[in-house]
Amino acid sequence: VSSGCVGGDSGTEPYVVAHHLLLGHAAIVKLYKKKYQASQKGQIGIVLVTHWMVPYSSSKSNHKAAQRALDFMLGWFIHPLTYGDYPKSMRTFVGRHLPTFMAEQAMMVKGSFGFLGLNYYTGNYASNVPFANSINVSYSTDSLANLTRVDIAPIKNHEYE
C-alpha cells in the first residue's frame, strides 16, 4: 500500500479500474455497432489525455525512461485499443498486478473506436530510476521514470494589454 494512499492498493487497483474502463468502453462500442450504427450512422470515439515525455539527457537509459513513461500514460490505453493488449514495458514492470485480456476481450477492445481524440497539455523530462521502490508500490512509480515538469512561461498577447 502506498504511503499516500489512505486505503486500498495503489499498486494494483488503478490497473484493475483502467482494465474495466476499457472493457466497458469496448462493450458499448460493440453494442452500438450491432444495434444502432446502421440506422444512426454515428461513431463512438474516445479521448485520451497524456503528457509528452522528453529524455532528461541524451543517455540511453533516459531515452528508455521517456518511452516507458509514455507507455504508462498514453500506451496504457491506446495500446489495448489498437493492438488488444498493454505495452510490453507495462507487462514487464507491472507483472501480475496488470490484468490480462482474455482472447475474446482482446478482440473486442482492439479497434473499439470510430475516432481517437488526444488531449496534450504539458511535457515532462523523464530520467531513469534504476531500482523499483518495493516499499510504496504504486502505479505512479511502476514505470521506473522520474518525471520533471517542463515549465514554460505563458505567451503574452500584447494586443489585449
C-alpha positions as CSV (number, residue, x, y, z in Angstrom):
1,V,0.0,0.0,0.0
2,S,1.4,3.4,-0.9
3,S,2.1,5.8,1.9
4,G,-0.1,8.5,0.3
5,C,-3.0,6.1,0.0
6,V,-5.4,6.0,2.9
7,G,-6.9,2.7,1.9
8,G,-6.7,0.2,-0.9
9,D,-3.8,-0.9,-3.0
10,S,-2.2,1.7,-5.3
11,G,0.0,-0.9,-6.9
12,T,-3.0,-2.9,-8.3
13,E,-6.3,-1.1,-8.1
14,P,-5.6,1.6,-10.8
15,Y,-4.8,-1.2,-13.3
16,V,-7.9,-3.1,-12.5
17,V,-10.1,0.0,-12.8
18,A,-8.5,1.0,-16.1
19,H,-8.9,-2.6,-17.4
20,H,-12.6,-2.5,-16.7
21,L,-13.0,1.0,-18.2
22,L,-11.5,-0.4,-21.4
23,L,-13.8,-3.4,-21.3
24,G,-16.8,-1.2,-20.6
25,H,-16.0,1.1,-23.4
26,A,-15.5,-1.8,-25.8
27,A,-18.8,-3.4,-24.8
28,I,-20.7,-0.2,-25.5
29,V,-19.0,0.2,-28.9
30,K,-19.8,-3.4,-29.8
31,L,-23.5,-2.8,-28.8
32,Y,-23.7,0.4,-30.7
33,K,-22.2,-1.1,-33.8
34,K,-24.6,-4.1,-33.6
35,K,-27.9,-2.3,-32.8
36,Y,-27.7,1.4,-33.7
37,Q,-24.9,2.4,-36.0
38,A,-26.6,1.3,-39.3
39,S,-29.6,3.4,-38.6
40,Q,-28.0,6.3,-36.8
41,K,-24.8,6.5,-38.9
42,G,-22.8,7.6,-35.8
43,Q,-19.5,6.8,-34.2
44,I,-18.2,6.3,-30.7
45,G,-14.8,7.7,-30.1
46,I,-12.5,8.0,-27.1
47,V,-10.4,10.9,-25.9
48,L,-7.2,10.2,-24.1
49,V,-5.1,12.5,-22.0
50,T,-1.3,12.5,-22.0
51,H,1.8,14.5,-21.2
52,W,4.7,14.3,-23.6
53,M,7.9,12.7,-22.3
54,V,11.3,14.1,-23.2
55,P,14.5,12.4,-22.1
56,Y,16.2,14.4,-19.3
57,S,19.6,13.8,-21.1
58,S,20.9,12.1,-24.1
59,S,21.7,8.9,-22.1
60,K,20.2,5.7,-23.4
61,S,18.6,5.0,-20.0
62,N,16.8,8.3,-20.0
63,H,15.5,7.7,-23.6
64,K,14.2,4.3,-22.4
65,A,12.6,6.0,-19.3
66,A,10.8,8.6,-21.5
67,Q,9.4,5.8,-23.6
68,R,8.3,3.8,-20.6
69,A,6.7,6.9,-19.0
70,L,4.8,7.4,-22.3
71,D,3.8,3.8,-22.3
72,F,2.5,4.1,-18.7
73,M,0.4,7.2,-19.5
74,L,-0.8,7.0,-23.1
75,G,0.2,3.5,-24.1
76,W,-1.8,2.1,-21.1
77,F,-5.0,2.9,-23.0
78,I,-4.1,3.4,-26.7
79,H,-2.1,0.2,-27.0
80,P,-5.1,-2.1,-26.0
81,L,-7.4,-0.1,-28.3
82,T,-5.0,-0.6,-31.3
83,Y,-3.3,-3.9,-30.5
84,G,-5.5,-5.7,-28.0
85,D,-3.0,-5.7,-25.1
86,Y,-1.0,-3.5,-22.9
87,P,2.5,-2.3,-23.9
88,K,5.3,-4.8,-23.4
89,S,7.0,-2.4,-20.9
90,M,3.9,-2.5,-18.7
91,R,3.8,-6.3,-18.8
92,T,7.5,-6.4,-17.8
93,F,7.4,-3.8,-15.0
94,V,3.9,-4.4,-13.5
95,G,3.8,-8.2,-13.8
96,R,0.9,-9.9,-12.1
97,H,-0.7,-6.6,-11.0
98,L,-1.6,-5.8,-14.6
99,P,-4.8,-7.7,-15.7
100,T,-4.9,-9.8,-18.8
101,F,-7.4,-9.6,-21.6
102,M,-9.0,-13.0,-22.5
103,A,-8.7,-13.6,-26.2
104,E,-12.4,-12.6,-26.8
105,Q,-11.9,-9.5,-24.7
106,A,-8.7,-8.5,-26.6
107,M,-10.6,-8.8,-29.9
108,M,-13.5,-6.7,-28.6
109,V,-11.2,-4.0,-27.2
110,K,-8.9,-3.8,-30.3
111,G,-10.4,-1.2,-32.7
112,S,-13.2,-0.3,-30.4
113,F,-13.4,3.3,-31.5
114,G,-14.6,5.3,-34.5
115,F,-12.1,8.1,-33.8
116,L,-9.4,9.0,-31.3
117,G,-9.1,12.3,-29.5
118,L,-5.9,13.3,-27.8
119,N,-5.6,16.0,-25.1
120,Y,-2.0,17.1,-24.5
121,Y,-1.2,19.8,-22.1
122,T,2.4,19.7,-21.0
123,G,5.7,17.9,-21.3
124,N,7.9,16.2,-18.8
125,Y,11.6,15.4,-18.7
126,A,12.0,11.8,-17.9
127,S,15.0,10.3,-16.2
128,N,15.7,6.7,-15.4
129,V,15.1,5.3,-11.9
130,P,17.4,2.3,-11.6
131,F,15.6,0.4,-8.9
132,A,12.0,-0.2,-8.1
133,N,10.5,1.1,-4.9
134,S,9.4,-2.1,-3.1
135,I,8.1,-0.3,0.0
136,N,5.5,2.1,-1.5
137,V,4.4,0.2,-4.6
138,S,2.2,2.5,-6.8
139,Y,1.2,2.7,-10.4
140,S,2.8,6.2,-10.4
141,T,6.3,4.7,-9.8
142,D,6.0,1.4,-11.8
143,S,7.5,2.9,-15.0
144,L,10.8,3.5,-13.2
145,A,10.9,7.0,-14.6
146,N,11.2,10.2,-12.6
147,L,9.2,13.0,-14.3
148,T,10.1,16.6,-14.0
149,R,7.6,19.1,-15.4
150,V,8.7,21.3,-18.3
151,D,7.5,24.7,-17.2
152,I,7.2,27.3,-19.9
153,A,6.1,30.9,-19.2
154,P,2.8,31.7,-20.8
155,I,2.9,33.7,-24.1
156,K,1.6,37.2,-23.6
157,N,-0.8,38.6,-26.2
158,H,0.3,42.2,-26.4
159,E,-2.8,43.1,-28.5
160,Y,-5.0,42.9,-25.4
161,E,-2.7,44.5,-22.8
